[in-house]
């Protein structure tokens, strides 16, 4: 039987290749397909969801107060006056449900810890759940912003103290956030076709594909993480940022797919370089996996003036379907400084673009331009993430803030790290854990795995055979297991990305065994070829 030709698949995005692999893996109806190629977690936070449902029941009662004399399914807008007292009366008739307990704690927390007015907060949340008014302000609801800011300060800053002087734009997940950022940087004349963007690689493949699109036409400069040093950035790679023609530095931290956070030493090196030699550098950091790391510190914390933070609630709270994300930007930032320094011709062009929003377009902050650009400027007044989504976002953030013992976070970390151990034990090797590892994903370095199992000569043979894509299709065809190719994420070694978030411990055991089975077969081929 001739060996299939997989060369036509080598240029596909790993997420497009995934569909081909799934088709192969699911061809046997008698076999269970195991798809570890995507990072959608199979766990989720229940408490903030119970709170959302309970909030909804109370919100409906508030809506029915206005037209209670009509028996026609009619409701009206909620009223702020006395809303907390009415909630307490409502709660008194409940059976101390998880949702009631959460909301009562939230009302105390926002008052005592955040200094927010309880009536104003609850009124905003009830109105948000009902979705009965446009998001006002369109960038993010007032109290939601304060809650999410407190959550991000807790999760992204580590021991670094923050004065909270940053603003948020609530977006439809982290993917929308990235799309909005690139679009606004381009239309505001801050990036131009032919200019350079530095990207810390390996990285989530769309971040390699977006800058290369015709509307941006950016030249990508690899800032390569070192596999042999726990996927950290060596000084020689950091020094590439000294090039003044590099306009933007894009990083996922902790990394995807290596799943390691930037070390304190690397953060210090980047801080020194930017503060002393590249104060004009714009940094975009996607920190969606930061909440799975131990003692995480974001670039947004150490370089607040230069950094745009993108955060998504999707992974940590098991909320990929909710599409909840945010862009954070410091009040004093390099992007607004660069806007102020644009040539007069560019400023006149942008004056015209934003003239319908303000009498002083040049004073419009970049974060507000992001909002306007997300709705083609003219629809700025109806921009913004839907208010029910913002309500759930606030409840997720409150869940993180009120979990003083970190019980949810500890459970999530333990879950994925146990799966990591299971996967590698099932391949017959010892799982290695470095201090900066997060383990949401794992890159199975196939050539290194082969070397550990069968020796250096097999490793050399495996590399020369260029078996990466072939391995994935054999794995899918023979065992029903779907993994993604590492090279699609700009990984140099022959490797496969496995998500440790979306399957059970037993299924990772099966994936490890299947991987070992295919590697054993390749070793048999090597032995025959060497005879």
C-alpha positions in Angstrom: 0.0 0.0 0.0 1.6 3.3 -1.0 2.5 5.8 1.7 0.0 8.8 1.6 1.4 12.1 0.5 0.9 14.7 3.3 3.0 17.5 1.7 -0.1 19.5 0.7 -1.0 19.9 4.4 2.3 21.4 5.5 1.3 25.0 4.9 -2.1 24.8 6.7 -2.7 26.6 9.9 -2.6 24.0 12.7 -6.3 24.7 13.4 -7.2 24.0 9.8 -5.0 20.9 9.8 -6.9 19.8 12.9 -10.1 19.3 10.9 -8.2 17.0 8.5 -6.9 15.0 11.4 -10.3 14.8 13.0 -11.7 13.4 9.7 -9.1 10.7 9.7 -9.4 9.9 13.4 -13.2 9.6 13.3 -13.2 7.3 10.2 -13.5 4.3 12.4 -17.0 4.4 13.9 -16.1 1.6 16.4 -13.3 3.7 18.0 -13.4 6.6 20.4 -11.7 9.7 18.9 -9.6 11.7 21.4 -9.1 15.3 20.4 -6.4 16.9 22.4 -5.7 19.5 19.7 -7.7 22.4 21.1 -7.4 24.2 24.4 -11.1 24.3 25.4 -11.1 23.1 29.0 -13.5 20.4 30.3 -13.8 22.1 33.7 -15.5 25.3 34.6 -16.3 27.6 37.6 -19.8 26.8 38.9 -20.2 29.4 41.7 -20.2 32.5 39.5 -22.7 30.8 37.1 -25.0 30.0 40.0 -24.7 33.6 40.9 -25.6 34.7 37.4 -28.8 32.5 37.4 -29.8 33.9 40.8 -29.1 37.4 39.7 -31.3 36.7 36.7 -34.3 35.5 38.8 -34.0 38.7 41.0 -33.6 40.8 37.9 -36.8 39.4 36.4 -38.7 40.2 39.6 -37.4 43.8 39.4 -38.5 44.1 35.8 -42.0 42.8 36.6 -42.5 45.4 39.3 -43.2 48.2 36.8 -46.1 46.5 35.0 -47.3 44.1 37.7 -50.9 45.0 36.9 -50.6 43.7 33.4 -51.0 40.0 32.9 -49.3 39.9 29.5 -45.6 39.0 30.0 -44.8 42.7 30.2 -41.8 44.1 32.2 -40.2 47.4 32.7 -36.8 48.9 33.5 -35.5 48.3 37.0 -35.3 51.1 39.6 -32.2 51.8 41.7 -33.9 53.2 44.8 -34.1 50.5 47.5 -32.8 47.8 45.2 -30.5 46.3 47.9 -33.3 46.1 50.4 -35.5 44.4 47.9 -32.7 41.9 47.2 -32.4 41.1 50.9 -36.1 40.5 51.1 -35.8 38.3 48.0 -32.8 36.4 49.5 -34.6 35.8 52.8 -37.1 33.6 51.0 -34.4 31.5 49.3 -32.9 28.4 50.8 -29.4 29.8 51.2 -28.5 28.7 47.7 -24.9 29.0 46.3 -26.1 31.9 44.1 -27.6 33.8 47.0 -24.6 33.2 49.2 -22.3 34.4 46.4 -24.3 37.6 45.7 -24.5 38.5 49.3 -20.8 38.1 49.7 -20.3 40.2 46.5 -22.4 43.0 47.8 -20.2 43.1 50.9 -17.0 42.8 49.0 -17.6 45.6 46.5 -18.5 48.0 49.4 -15.8 47.0 51.9 -12.9 46.2 49.6 -13.6 48.3 46.5 -15.4 51.2 48.0 -18.3 50.9 45.6 -21.9 51.9 46.3 -24.0 48.7 46.8 -27.2 50.1 45.3 -25.4 51.4 42.2 -23.5 48.1 41.8 -26.6 45.9 42.1 -28.6 48.2 39.9 -25.9 48.0 37.2 -25.8 44.2 37.5 -29.6 43.8 37.3 -29.8 46.1 34.3 -26.9 44.3 32.7 -28.5 40.9 33.1 -31.7 42.2 31.6 -29.8 43.6 28.6 -32.4 46.3 28.4 -30.2 49.3 27.7 -27.1 49.9 25.5 -23.7 49.4 27.2 -23.1 52.7 28.9 -20.3 53.7 28.7 -19.7 51.6 25.6 -16.1 50.8 26.6 -17.1 48.9 29.7 -19.8 49.4 32.4 -18.6 51.5 35.3 -18.7 49.1 38.2 -17.7 46.1 36.0 -14.5 48.0 35.1 -13.6 48.6 38.8 -14.2 44.9 39.6 -12.2 43.6 36.6 -9.4 46.0 37.3 -9.1 44.8 40.9 -9.1 41.2 39.6 -6.4 41.9 37.0 -4.3 43.7 39.6 -4.5 40.7 41.8 -3.7 38.1 39.1 -1.3 40.0 36.8 0.9 42.1 39.2 2.1 39.6 41.8 4.0 41.5 44.5 4.2 44.7 42.4 1.9 47.4 43.8 -0.3 49.2 41.4 -2.2 52.5 41.8 -4.9 51.2 39.5 -4.3 53.9 36.9 -5.3 51.9 33.9 -8.5 51.6 31.8 -10.3 48.6 30.3 -12.2 47.8 27.1 -14.4 44.8 27.4 -14.2 42.7 24.3 -15.6 39.5 22.8 -12.8 37.4 24.1 -9.1 37.7 23.7 -9.3 37.1 19.9 -11.5 40.1 19.4 -9.1 42.1 21.5 -6.1 41.2 19.3 -8.1 42.0 16.1 -9.1 45.4 17.5 -5.6 46.3 18.6 -4.0 45.5 15.2 -6.7 47.4 13.4 -6.5 50.5 15.5 -2.7 50.6 15.4 -2.9 50.5 11.6 -5.7 53.1 11.1 -4.0 55.5 13.6 -0.8 55.4 11.6 1.2 53.6 14.4 2.2 50.7 12.2 2.7 50.7 8.4 3.2 48.0 5.8 6.8 47.0 5.6 7.6 47.8 9.2 8.8 45.2 11.7 6.9 43.4 14.4 8.9 41.2 16.9 7.1 38.1 18.0 8.2 35.8 20.8 8.0 32.3 19.2 6.7 29.6 19.4 3.3 31.3 19.7 -0.4 30.9 19.1 -0.4 30.6 15.3 -3.0 33.4 14.5 -0.5 35.9 15.9 1.9 34.9 13.2 -0.8 35.1 10.5 -2.4 38.4 11.4 0.6 40.7 10.9 1.3 39.1 7.5 -2.2 39.9 6.2 -2.2 42.4 3.3 -3.9 45.1 5.4 -0.9 45.1 7.7 2.0 43.7 5.7 4.4 43.6 8.7 7.8 41.9 8.6 8.0 39.4 11.4 11.1 39.2 13.5 11.4 36.0 15.5 12.3 36.5 19.2 12.9 32.9 19.8 12.3 31.2 23.2 15.0 28.7 24.1 13.7 25.1 24.5 16.9 24.1 26.3 16.4 26.9 28.9 12.8 26.2 30.0 11.5 28.2 27.0 13.0 31.5 28.2 14.3 34.4 26.2 18.1 34.6 26.0 19.7 38.0 26.0 20.8 37.6 22.4 17.1 37.3 21.4 16.0 40.2 23.6 18.7 42.4 22.0 16.9 42.1 18.6 14.4 44.6 20.2 17.2 47.2 20.0 16.4 47.6 16.3 14.6 50.9 16.2 12.6 49.8 13.2 10.9 47.1 15.3 7.6 48.9 16.2 5.8 46.3 18.2 6.7 43.3 20.4 4.0 40.7 20.7 4.2 37.9 23.3 1.9 35.3 24.9 2.8 34.9 28.5 2.7 32.1 29.7 3.6 30.9 26.3 1.4 28.9 23.9 2.2 26.1 23.2 5.4 25.7 25.4 3.3 26.8 28.5 6.0 28.5 30.4 5.9 31.9 32.0 8.6 34.5 31.5 11.0 34.3 34.4 11.9 37.1 36.8 15.3 37.4 35.1 13.8 37.8 31.6 11.3 40.4 32.9 14.2 42.3 34.4 16.2 42.1 31.2 13.2 43.4 29.1 12.5 46.1 31.6 16.1 47.3 31.5 16.2 47.3 27.7 12.9 49.1 27.2 13.4 51.7 29.9 16.9 52.6 28.9 17.1 52.0 25.1 13.6 51.4 23.6 11.2 53.7 25.4 9.2 54.0 22.2 8.5 50.2 21.9 4.9 49.1 21.9 4.3 45.8 23.6 1.2 43.5 23.3 1.0 40.7 25.9 -1.7 38.0 25.9 -1.8 36.7 29.4 -4.8 34.3 29.3 -2.8 31.5 30.9 -1.3 33.7 33.7 -3.9 32.5 36.2 -2.6 28.9 35.9 1.0 30.0 36.8 2.6 30.2 40.2 3.5 33.7 41.3 2.7 35.2 37.9 3.9 38.7 37.0 2.9 40.3 33.7 4.8 42.6 31.4 1.9 44.9 32.0 3.1 45.1 35.6 6.8 45.7 35.0 6.4 47.9 31.9 3.0 49.6 32.3 3.8 52.6 30.1 4.7 50.4 27.1 2.3 47.5 27.4 -1.2 46.6 26.2 -2.5 43.7 28.2 -5.0 41.3 26.7 -6.8 39.0 29.1 -9.5 36.4 28.5 -11.7 34.7 31.0 -12.2 31.8 28.7 -9.7 29.2 30.0 -9.5 29.7 33.7 -13.2 29.9 34.2 -14.1 27.4 31.5 -16.0 30.1 29.6 -14.8 29.9 25.9 -18.4 30.1 24.8 -19.1 33.3 26.7 -16.5 35.3 24.7 -15.3 37.4 27.6 -12.1 39.4 27.3 -10.5 42.8 28.1 -7.8 45.1 26.9 -6.0 47.0 29.6 -4.0 50.2 29.0 -2.2 52.4 31.5 -3.5 55.9 31.7 0.0 57.2 30.9 1.2 55.2 27.9 3.6 55.3 25.0 0.8 54.8 22.4 -0.9 58.0 23.3 2.6 59.7 23.3 3.2 58.4 19.8 -0.2 59.6 18.6 0.7 63.1 19.9 4.0 63.0 18.0 2.5 62.0 14.6 3.2 64.3 11.7 0.6 67.1 11.1 -0.7 65.4 8.0 -1.5 62.3 9.9 -3.2 64.2 12.7 -5.4 66.1 10.2 -6.4 62.7 8.7 -7.3 61.4 12.1 -9.1 64.6 13.0 -11.5 63.9 10.2 -11.9 60.2 11.2 -12.9 61.0 14.8 -14.6 64.4 14.3 -18.1 62.9 14.9 -17.0 61.8 18.4 -15.4 64.9 19.9 -14.6 68.5 19.2 -11.0 67.7 20.1 -10.1 64.5 18.2 -6.4 64.8 19.1 -7.2 64.4 22.7 -9.1 61.1 22.2 -7.1 58.4 24.0 -6.1 55.3 22.2 -8.3 53.0 24.3 -11.3 55.1 23.3 -10.2 54.9 19.7 -10.2 51.1 20.0 -13.9 51.3 21.0 -14.8 53.6 18.1 -12.8 51.6 15.5 -14.4 48.4 16.7 -17.7 49.8 15.4 -16.5 51.8 12.3 -16.4 55.0 14.4 -19.9 56.1 13.3 -21.5 53.4 15.5 -19.4 54.2 18.5 -22.6 55.1 20.5 -23.8 51.5 20.2 -20.4 49.9 20.7 -19.5 47.6 23.6 -19.7 44.1 24.8 -23.3 43.0 25.5 -24.3 43.8 29.1 -25.3 40.2 30.1 -21.8 39.2 29.1 -20.3 42.0 31.2 -22.4 40.9 34.2 -21.0 37.3 34.0 -17.5 38.8 33.5 -17.9 40.7 36.8 -19.1 37.6 38.6 -16.1 35.6 37.3 -13.8 38.4 38.5 -15.5 38.5 41.9 -15.1 34.8 42.2 -11.4 35.2 41.8 -11.3 38.1 44.2 -13.4 36.5 46.9 -11.6 33.1 46.8 -9.2 34.2 49.5 -7.8 30.6 50.0 -7.4 30.1 46.3 -9.3 26.9 46.3 -10.5 27.1 42.7 -7.1 28.1 41.4 -5.4 25.3 43.4 -7.8 22.8 42.0 -7.3 24.0 38.4 -3.5 23.8 38.7 -3.5 20.4 40.3 -5.9 19.1 37.6 -3.8 20.0 34.6 -0.5 19.1 36.3 -1.8 15.6 37.2 -2.7 15.2 33.6 0.8 16.2 32.5 2.3 13.6 34.8 -0.1 10.9 33.5 0.7 11.7 29.8 4.4 11.4 30.1 4.3 8.3 32.4 2.2 6.6 29.7 4.9 7.4 27.2 7.4 5.7 29.4 9.4 8.7 30.4 9.7 10.8 33.5 7.7 14.1 33.4 10.0 17.0 34.0 8.7 20.1 35.8 10.5 23.4 35.7 9.7 26.4 38.1 8.2 28.5 35.3 6.1 25.7 33.8 2.3 26.1 33.7 1.3 22.8 31.8 -1.9 24.0 30.3 -0.4 22.7 27.1 2.6 20.4 26.5 4.8 20.3 23.5 5.7 16.7 23.0 9.2 17.0 21.4 9.1 13.9 19.3 12.8 13.8 18.4 13.8 14.4 22.0 11.3 11.7 23.1 12.8 9.3 20.6 16.3 10.1 21.8 15.4 9.4 25.4 13.6 6.1 24.5 15.9 4.7 21.8 19.1 6.6 21.7 20.9 9.3 19.8 21.1 7.4 16.5 17.4 7.0 16.3 16.9 10.7 17.2 19.1 11.6 14.2 17.3 9.2 11.9 13.9 10.6 13.0 15.0 14.2 12.3 16.2 13.3 8.8 13.0 11.5 7.9 10.9 14.7 8.5 8.1 12.7 10.1 6.2 15.4 11.9 3.0 15.6 9.8 3.2 11.9 9.0 3.4 11.1 12.7 0.2 13.1 13.4 -1.8 11.4 10.6 -0.6 7.9 11.6 -1.6 8.7 15.2 -5.0 9.9 14.1 -5.5 7.0 11.7 -4.3 4.1 13.9 -5.3 5.3 17.3 -8.0 8.0 16.9 -5.8 10.6 18.7 -5.7 14.2 17.4 -2.8 16.5 18.3 -1.6 19.6 16.6 1.8 20.1 14.8 4.4 22.2 16.7 5.7 23.7 13.5 2.4 25.5 13.0 3.3 27.5 16.1 6.9 28.2 14.8 8.4 25.4 16.8 11.7 24.2 15.3 11.8 20.7 16.6 9.5 18.0 15.3 6.8 18.2 17.9 3.1 17.9 18.7 1.0 20.2 20.9 -1.3 18.5 23.3 -3.8 20.4 25.4 -4.0 19.2 29.0 -7.2 20.9 29.7 -9.9 19.2 27.7 -9.8 15.4 28.4 -9.8 13.1 31.4 -6.8 11.5 33.1 -7.6 8.1 31.6 -7.8 9.7 28.1 -4.4 11.3 28.6 -3.1 7.9 29.6 -4.4 6.5 26.3 -2.8 9.4 24.4 0.5 8.7 26.0 0.3 5.0 25.2 -0.8 5.7 21.6 2.1 8.1 21.1 4.5 5.5 22.5 3.0 2.9 20.2 3.6 4.9 17.1 7.2 5.8 18.2 7.9 2.1 18.8 6.8 1.4 15.2 9.1 4.1 13.9 11.9 2.5 16.0 11.2 -0.8 14.3 11.5 0.9 10.9 14.8 2.5 12.0 16.1 -0.9 13.2 15.3 -2.6 9.9 16.8 0.3 7.9 20.0 0.0 10.0 20.3 -3.7 9.7 
